[in-house]
Amino acid sequence: MNWDETGTDTGDLTDEQLDDRLVDAGADGEDTAVEAALRPKDLHEFVGQEKVREQLDLVLKAARARGATADHVLLSGAPGLGKTTLSMIIAAEMGAPIRITSGPAIQHAGDLAAILSSLQEGEVLFLDEIHRMSRPAEEMLYMAMEDFRVDVIVGKGPGATAIPLELPPFTLVGATTRAGLLPPPLRDRFGFTGHMEFYAPTELERVIHRSAGLLDVAIDTAGAAEIAGRSRGTPRIANRLLRRVRDYAQVKAEGRIDRDIAAAALRVYEVDARGLDRLDRAVLGALLKLFGGGPVGISTLAVAVGEERETVEEVAEPFLVREGLLARTPRGRVATPAAWAHLGLVPPQHGVKGQQGLFGA
Ligand SMILES: Nc1ncnc2c1ncn2[C@@H]1O[C@H](COP(=O)(O)OP(=O)(O)OP(=O)(O)O)[C@@H](O)[C@H]1O
């Protein structure tokens, strides 16, 4: 398949291929091990997110000066932007231990009570995907956050009794990809909320240089810029692409990474100059070639690329929209002029029927 030209592969992608997506911002098994080694250890090493860093620095310094436990912190933002890393930095800066768990792991209020009651004074509790916690656990958390107390219910029905349990002061760091889904009473109990933005390419270059140093990989400025441009604004993806380019460089270029090596390696892995992978390009290609740029319904588009509607809607579409390559309109999905340019195709001369007025043409 010559996908680097204008061709589009609309063949089915298997579940394994989707799980293996190099440009997926979620963590995989390999990430977990390597990420531990690549995590910045303090706020100075943490690249970008200037506002969040500055504000958090003040919160932590003030708490330290008062000799108090830091206020609860909510971090929101897409996967792979550094929420877990920041929570570890918060613990390190406060000289406190950290306990890591996630919303889906806490299904019953009892699960949460067990964790809370075993916390040490000042400990940081990192609760990833806090929006996915069960309702009873969430309600228990309200009281724990505000009064450092929980009521443990013993027994059932009319004989049930609430036994109050004092907790040591702790700092909850909640992380969510969807701050809007948090009930206001929970959101209001955080003393500080930091919203993590996607990273600029120059910031990702710094992440890549830093990681290359830790991995002992030789990379020049242009090589780092080439990888950064394909990393979808996400440090986790930048680090993953760096590791794959390192493999290629080891086999083909005595381990040195420059622009040409980075570009050649990422061509092999089918990550294009804007960070689109095979699935993204299949969706975009079908939209342009089979449906003249749209509008077309998402289900039809999914059938055309041999994928589930959810896969197209949740895996490929958000990035295409963010990149300004695809637009959602009431009449269906529509390709933007940038999409035609990206795949090297020419839009139909007089615009596409049904698209008039959408892009001012
Ligand atoms: N600002 C940063 N500077 C340097 N490296 C970073 C930065 N942010 C994230 N990273 C690196 O990116 C990887 C992913 O970060 P992290 O696990 O903190 O993301 P996350 O937002 O918690 O993701 P998820 O929501 O999927 O758990 C880690 O290897 C981390 O070292």
The ligand as an SDF file (V2000), in Angstrom:
LIG
                    3D

 31 33  0  0  0  0  0  0  0  0999 V2000
    4.9890   18.6980   31.0310 N   0  0  0  0  0  0  0  0  0  0  0  0
    5.6710   17.5930   30.7960 C   0  0  0  0  0  0  0  0  0  0  0  0
    7.0160   17.6190   30.6570 N   0  0  0  0  0  0  0  0  0  0  0  0
    7.6890   16.4880   30.3730 C   0  0  0  0  0  0  0  0  0  0  0  0
    7.1270   15.2670   30.2400 N   0  0  0  0  0  0  0  0  0  0  0  0
    5.8100   15.1870   30.3840 C   0  0  0  0  0  0  0  0  0  0  0  0
    5.0180   16.3260   30.6700 C   0  0  0  0  0  0  0  0  0  0  0  0
    3.7210   15.9590   30.7580 N   0  0  0  0  0  0  0  0  0  0  0  0
    3.7040   14.6450   30.5450 C   0  0  0  0  0  0  0  0  0  0  0  0
    4.9490   14.1660   30.3230 N   0  0  0  0  0  0  0  0  0  0  0  0
    5.2830   12.7780   30.0350 C   0  0  0  0  0  0  0  0  0  0  0  0
    4.1990   12.2090   29.3200 O   0  0  0  0  0  0  0  0  0  0  0  0
    3.8750   10.9260   29.8330 C   0  0  0  0  0  0  0  0  0  0  0  0
    2.3980   10.8830   30.1950 C   0  0  0  0  0  0  0  0  0  0  0  0
    2.1520   11.7470   31.2900 O   0  0  0  0  0  0  0  0  0  0  0  0
    1.0510   11.4160   32.4010 P   0  0  0  0  0  0  0  0  0  0  0  0
    0.9840    9.9510   32.6760 O   0  0  0  0  0  0  0  0  0  0  0  0
    1.3220   12.3040   33.5510 O   0  0  0  0  0  0  0  0  0  0  0  0
   -0.2560   11.8870   31.6500 O   0  0  0  0  0  0  0  0  0  0  0  0
   -1.7660   11.8770   32.1790 P   0  0  0  0  0  0  0  0  0  0  0  0
   -2.3590   13.2050   31.8180 O   0  0  0  0  0  0  0  0  0  0  0  0
   -1.8380   11.5020   33.6130 O   0  0  0  0  0  0  0  0  0  0  0  0
   -2.4100   10.7700   31.2950 O   0  0  0  0  0  0  0  0  0  0  0  0
   -3.7090    9.8500   31.6440 P   0  0  0  0  0  0  0  0  0  0  0  0
   -4.8320   10.8110   31.8040 O   0  0  0  0  0  0  0  0  0  0  0  0
   -3.8010    8.9730   30.4370 O   0  0  0  0  0  0  0  0  0  0  0  0
   -3.3580    9.1120   32.8920 O   0  0  0  0  0  0  0  0  0  0  0  0
    4.8450   10.6790   30.9710 C   0  0  0  0  0  0  0  0  0  0  0  0
    5.8990    9.8860   30.4890 O   0  0  0  0  0  0  0  0  0  0  0  0
    5.4070   12.0080   31.3340 C   0  0  0  0  0  0  0  0  0  0  0  0
    6.7410   11.8910   31.6880 O   0  0  0  0  0  0  0  0  0  0  0  0
  1  2  1  0
  2  3  1  0
  2  7  2  0
  3  4  2  0
  4  5  1  0
  5  6  2  0
  6  7  1  0
  6 10  1  0
  7  8  1  0
  8  9  2  0
  9 10  1  0
 10 11  1  0
 11 12  1  0
 11 30  1  0
 12 13  1  0
 13 14  1  0
 13 28  1  0
 14 15  1  0
 15 16  1  0
 16 17  2  0
 16 18  1  0
 16 19  1  0
 19 20  1  0
 20 21  2  0
 20 22  1  0
 20 23  1  0
 23 24  1  0
 24 25  2  0
 24 26  1  0
 24 27  1  0
 28 29  1  0
 28 30  1  0
 30 31  1  0
M  END
$$$$
